[in-house]
Amino acid sequence: MNLFLEEISSDEGVVYNLTPMGYAGLVFMILAALAIMSFFVNKDGKGKLSIKQITVSGLCLALAFVLSHFKFAKLPMGGSITLFSMFFVTYIGYIYGPRVSIASGIAYGLLQLIEDPYIVSIPQLFCDYILAFGALGLGGLFYEKKYGMIKGYIAGVLGRYFFAILSGVIFFAYYAPEGTSPLVYSITYNATYIVPECIITVIVLCVPVVKSTLKRIKMEANEKDIRKAVQLG
C-alpha cells in the first residue's frame, strides 16, 4: 500500500495521497479500461468498437472532465455540484449502450481520482471512484428505450448516489453528528450535491431544442451502423 499511497495529515484526520507509482498505476488502469472498451467482443463474435465510437466516447469523457471543474459548490469531504458533468458520462450510454458506458464511467472515475483524490483507504477509493462513477454507465441500459436519455441519466445518477451513500456509511460514519444515524447522515450529505445537479440537468434536457440536438448527435454517431442495418434489411 505504501508503494501507491502516502499518508498525510489533515483537519479531517489521516488521509492518503497518491505516490508517483500510484499515479502510474492509475494511468495503467485507465488504459486497461479503454482497452476493455475498445476490444471486448461479445459471444456472437460481434461488438468491437469502431474508431468513431471510441472517438465520440473520448470526446464525451473529455467534456465531462472539463465541466467537472465548473463547480457551483464543493463539499468538505468530497462531492460537488458541477455543470452537467455526470450527464455526458451517461450520454455515452444513451448513444452506445451499457458496455461502452460502464467502461467509460470507470475511466472517468480514474480521471477524477488523479485530478482531485480524497482517499482514506483502498476499499473507499474503489467504492468512491471505481464503483460510484462506473455506476453512471448504468444509463446505457435505457439507450433503446423511450425517453432513454432522461431515464438513463437518472438511473446513472441513482447508481452513483447508492455507492456514495454506501461509502458514507462504511468509511465516513464517524462524521455523523451525535445522535444521527450514519445512514441518514450519508443520505442527506450526498443528496446535497447529487440531487440539485440532477434536477437542474433534467430540466435542461427537457428543453425541446436541447433534446432534439442531443438526439440528432446520437443518430449521427450511429449513422454508419444504421446504414448497414438498412442495407442488410
Protein Blocks (a to p, Z undefined) as FASTA:
>chain_A
ZZmpccdddfkbccddddfklmmmmmmmmmmmmmmmmmoccfkopaiacfklmmmmmmmm
mmmmmmmmmcfbdcfkgpaddehklmmmmmmmmmnojklmmmmmmmmmmmmmmmmgcdfb
fklmmmmmmmmmmmmmmmmmmmmgghklmmmmmmmmmmmmmmmmmmmmmmmmmmpcghia
fklmmmmmmmmmmmmmmmmmmmmmmpmklmmmmmmmmmmmmmmmmmmmmmmZZ
